[in-house]
Amino acid sequence: MPIYEYECSHCRFRFERKQGFDDAAEAVCPQCGQRAHRVFHPTPVIFKGSGFYITDSRKGSGGGGVAGQPEAGQKGEQKGK
C-alpha cells in the first residue's frame, strides 16, 4: 500500500498516511481533528539519451541541408529571375 502526504485544512499540519488506491483522498488531522486533504508533488523529469535535441531527429547520411530546401549543387530555384 502506498504512503500519501496530507495537509490539514485548519492548522496546516502535514502528516503521512498509508492507504490503498481505492480509499478516499481525505483524512482527519491527528493534531486538531479537522479535515485534511492529500498533497500532490510534481514528478521530476530527466531527459537522458538521444532524441531530445534538434540534431537527433535529422535523418540522412550526408547533406546537412534543411528539409524542403535544396542543397548546394542541386537543381532548385534559379537565381537571377
N, C-alpha and C positions, 0 to 999 in steps of 0.2 A: 504494500500500500504506500502511495506517495505521501510526502510531507508537504503541507501547504502553509504559507505565511498569512496571518490575519492581522488586521489593524482595527482597534476599537473605534467606533464612530463617535464616542463620547470623550474618552480620555486619551485617545491616540496611542495606547499601549499596543505594542506589536508582540505577537506570540506565534508559535508554530503548533499545528495540529495534524496528526496522522489520520487521513481519511481515505476512503475508497473513491473511485472515479464517479460513482453514481450517487454519492452523498450530496446533500445540499451545500451550496457555497457560502453558508453563513454559520457563525458560531457565536458563543457567548463569551464575553471578556472575563478572564479569571480574576481581574482586579476590581472592576466596578459592576459587573453583571449585565452590562448593556450589550446591544447587538454589535457584532464585528463583521467586517467584510474581507474577502480574500484580496491579497495584494498580488498584482502581476508584475513581473520584471521582464524587461526586453531581453531577447536572446542575442548573444553576440554572434556576429557573422565574420568569419575569417576567410578571405579569398586566397586560396593556395592552388598551385598548379597552373596548367595552361588554360586558355580560353577566357581570361579576364582582361586582356589587353588588346588594343586595336590590331597589333601586329600578329596576334594569334589566330585571327579569323580570316586572314588572307590566304587564298588558295593559289596554286600555280607554282611552276618550277622556277621561273625566272621573271623577267619583266620588271615588276616593281611599279607598274603604272596603276592608276586608279581605275576601277571597273567602269566601263562605259566610255572611257577616253582612250584613243589610240596611242600606242607608244611611238617613240621616235623611229622613223624609218618605215612605218606602216602607212598605207593609204588612209587618208582621213579627209577632213575638210580642207579644201585647197585654200592656200593663203593668197592674198592679192586680189580677190574679187571685190 
